Amino acid sequence: MTASALPTSVDAMIELLSSRGYLAERSLATVTYLSLRMGRPLFLEGEAGVGKTEIAKVLSAALGRRLIRLQCYEGLDVASAVYEWNSAAQMIAIRLAEAAGDTDREQLSSDIFAERYLIKRPLLQALEPDVAGSPVLLIDELDRADEAFEAYLLEILSDFQVTIPELGTVKAPHPPIVIVTSNRTREIHDALKRRCFYYWVDYPNAERELEILKRKAPSASAALSREVVGFVQRLRKMDLFKLPGIAETIDWTEALMQLDALELAPDVINDTLGVLLKYQDDIARIQGSEAAKLLDQVKAEIASAPRET
């Protein structure tokens, strides 16, 4: 993988993201550009499915950098996220030393805590030098991890280093490109946020969502794409348990194409709502007359809109 130079302007940042199919608001492109140029982590918060994780993937591909992903979850600890010792290999080394008659315990202790017995997890991997340039480190859904692990991240995000008691401090020669995401199921501590540039990734407006859909599902008919976007935009104004994100919009469009749908119809909507909505209460609320009503509104709006020339 050949590394590319970092963008030199916000416009270049927009173009870089667009080249990989990511249509970013100028404000998002600006904070991403500043994060890259100033070497600061980028903290992205927003609802699930709005494209937070995708930014890290796009940056990795566009810049030719390795993507290292740490998926957070409850109970995530240092052994899973940073490093652990290969205890099985260490035990074999001890048994072999004993069989060979080696009795120097201090030397043996030094040997079994050598780097070759170290299992490097994502955070430690991200601090290693890379000929392709600093990797993109994605710390995904940090809000799912415990607060204790969040506190541990402070050293890494402040100084880009990890302290291993048996080996010492490992410091990145060049800071990785760090993207932290959160779905805001809980608040992230201010101490961590202060070390990052922050951006709230919102749902796209209708115009931008339609443009995204044209790129991600180019085979969809123009009529179907307009109706899908109009329908989803109306759903997001309702009090649903989980509003559909852009990822669901794309999935739904592709599912409708698999059914050879050229435009939306009430029966097709009812049969495919499970692609768009993920909770039965939401599906039950929309199915039937509510779906038909929303579709009528969408079609009326499209019919009254000025025709493109």
C-alpha positions, 0 to 999 in steps of 0.5 A: 500500500502506497501512502499519500500525502495529507491534504493541504486544504479543506477543499482538498479534504473534501475532494479526498473524501469524495474520491472514496464516495464519502460526501462530507459537510464542509464543517466535517471536512474542516475538522477532519483536515485540522485533526490530520494537520495538527495531529489531534484525535478526532472524536465523532459522536452521533446516532448509529448509521450516520457514517462515523466509522466510515470516515476512518475507513475512507481515510485509510483507503484514500491515504494508503494507511493501515486501518487498525480497529479497536471495537469497544465493548463492556468489559474491554481491558488492557489485555484485549486492547493494548497487550498481553504476555503469551503465557503458554510460550513463556511456560514452555520457555521456563520448562525448557530452561529447567530441563537444560539446567539453567538456574539463573532466575534473574536471567530467565525472568528477563528472557521470558519478558522479552518482546518476542513473547509480547502479544500486541493488541490494536492500541500497541500496534498503532504506536509502531512505526510503519513504512506506509506512514502512521496508521489510522487507529479507529476506536469504535463505539467508545461509549460501550466500554467501561469508564475505567478503560476510557481513563486508560486511554488518556495516556495514549491520546495525550502522549501516544505512548504505552507503559509496559512495566516489564519493558518500559515505555513504548512511544510512537515515532509519529502519532497515528491518525486517531478516530474515536466514535461514540453513539452517545449511549453514555457521556464520555468524560471531559478529560478525554474529549479535551484531547480531541477535536469534536464533531457531531455527525448528524443525519444528512438532509434530503439533498445530500442523502439523495446524492449519497444514494446516487453514489452508493446505489447508482443502479436504482432508478431516479424515481425510486431514489427520490421516494426512498429518501423522501420516505426516510426523511419523514420517518426521522421526524417521527418519535421512533425508538431507533431512527434509520441512518444512511446505512439503512437507507442504502440497504433498503434501496438495494433490497428494493432493487433486488425485488425489481421495484422501480418505485415505492408501493404500500405492499412493498414498504410493508414487506421490507420495513425490517430492512429499514427499521430494527425494532418491532414496535417501530415496524408495527407503528409504520406498517399499514395505513401510516406507511400508505399516508407517508408514501402519499405525502412523498409522492405529492411532494415529488409531483409538486417539486420543480422539474430538473432541467 
